Amino acid sequence: VRNNFTLSTPYLQHDLQLSNTQIGFLSSCMLISYGISKGIMSSLADKANPKMYMALGLILCAIVNIGLGFSTMFWVFVAFIVLNGVFQGMGVAPSFITIANWFPSSERGRVGSIWNISHNIGGGIVSPIIGGSLALFGSDKWQLSSFIIPAIISICLAVLVIYLGKGSPVQEGLPEL
């Protein structure tokens, strides 16, 4: 629900009459809010349950993406894009907290690199999902394909995080590392 914005830009330019400058402004808003949010949300994540925090971030991103799918005004789009960047920042810290809780420091580099690869694969799979959705529903339903379908998938993944995610080893009845 972050990389889908880039795939929607040709439709935004055509249907909403947005200029290259406006698309660039939207992209900048997303990246800046995401970058700032990673720091702020990381400090908040230290005090939260990592799986619930990550699931909340996914659900909030999904809600914002549904709003993006129905938005037709530039400044409303800006607000949603900023919110999306802010909520995107909720995913990084819980991932690292989980790695730190479950793996000794001697293994964290390997596990962190696997996480990073999976994170990039997850971002890259957005393109075939949106492409398949466009093929199925047609380009006149680009909002559905670009925003609503990824939001539905995000909600499903949030539910999986809640049900399959684990707390720390101690919370699961295991000894500390």
N, C-alpha and C positions, 0 to 999 in steps of 0.2 A: 504493500500500500504506500510505498514511497517511489519506487521506480516507475509506477504506472503513469505518473504525471507526464514524464517525458514522452511516453507513447501517445498521449492524448493531445500533444501540442499542435499537430497539423489540423485536427478537428477544431480545437479552440480557435486557431487562427481563422479557419474558414467559417465556422458556424457562429462564433461569437465576435468575429471581426477584430481579433486581437492582433496587434502589431508584433514584430520581432522584439521591439523594445519592451513591450508589456510581457511577453513570454519570458524574456531575460530577467525582468524584474521579479516575476513570479518564481522563477528558478532560484534567483538570489535570495528571495525571502525564505524559501524552503530550506536552502542550504545553511543560511545564517541562523535561522531559528533552530534547526537541527543541531548545529554545532554548539550553540549556546546551551541548548537543552541537555545535551549529553553531559555537560558539567553539572548543571543544576540538578537534573534528575538523578545523576549518580550519587550525589550527596543525600538525596531523599531515599534512594533505594537501599542505602546502608541500614536504614531503620525499618525496612519493610520486609515482608515475606516475598522472596524473589519470584516465585511462580505466580503469585497473585498480582504482583506489581507488573510483571511482563504481560500477563493476561489482560489486565486493565489497560495497559498501553495499546495492545492489539485491538481491543474493543473500541477504545476511544478513536484510534486511527480509522477503524471501520466506520464509525459514526460520521467522522469528518469526511471520509470518502463518499459516503452516501450523500452527504450535503453537497460535495463537489459535483456529483452526478446530476443534481437538480439545479445547480447554480448557473445563472446566466449573466450576472453583473460582475464586472471586473473587481470592484473593491470587496465584494462578498467573497469572490474567489481568492483574493489576497488574504483575507481573514482566515479562510479555511486552510489555505496553504501554510500559513504561519502556525495555525493550530496543529496541522498534520506534522510539521517539523518538530514542534514541541513534544507531541506525543510519541513521535518516532524515537526521541531521545530516551524514552523509558525502557528500551530494549537492551541497551548495551550493558549497563551495570548489573542487572540481574543475571545476565549470561556469565559475566566474569565472577560474580559472587558465587554462583553455582559451581563454576570450575574450581574456585578457591576452596569451597566447602568439601568437594568430593575428590579432589586430586592433590597429592603431595606436591610440594614446590618443584621437585625433580621431574615431574611429568607435566606440569602446567604449560610449558612451551609447546610440546607436542599436541596436547589437548586443545590449547588455544588456537593453534594453527588449523586443526581439524574444524574447530568451530568457525574460524574465519572463512575457510573454504566453503563450508555448508552455508554460511551467511551469504556469500557471493553467489552460490548456486541458487539459493532461494530468491535472491534479487534478480538473477538472470532468467529464472523460470517464468517470471511475470510476462515476458514477451510472448512465449508460445500460448500462455493462458489467454492473454488479450487477443492475440491473433486468431486462436481457435474460436473465441467468443465472437469476434467480428465476422468470421466465416460462417458461424452458426446463425447469428442474429442480423447480420448485415451492418454496413457502415453507417446507416441512418440511426442505428441504436448504439452509437459510439460511447455515449455516457454509461449505458448499461455495461458494455464490454470493458471500458477503461476504468470505471470507478465502482460500480455496484457489484459485479462479479468478484473482483479482488476483495471488496469489503466482506462479502459473504464467506469467502475462503478464509479471510483473517479471523472472522468470528468463530468459524469451525476450528481453526488452529488454536485460538484462545481457549476454547472448551477443552481441547486436547491437552494444552499446557496445564489447565486446572486439574484435570483428572489423572494425567500421567506424570506430571512434574512432582519432584520430591523436594522436601526441605533439606536441611543439613543432615548428615549421618546421625547425629545425636537425636534429632527430631524423629528419625525413622527407627530409633531403637538400636542404633549401631554405635560402636565406639568412635571417639574423635580420631581424626587422622594423626 
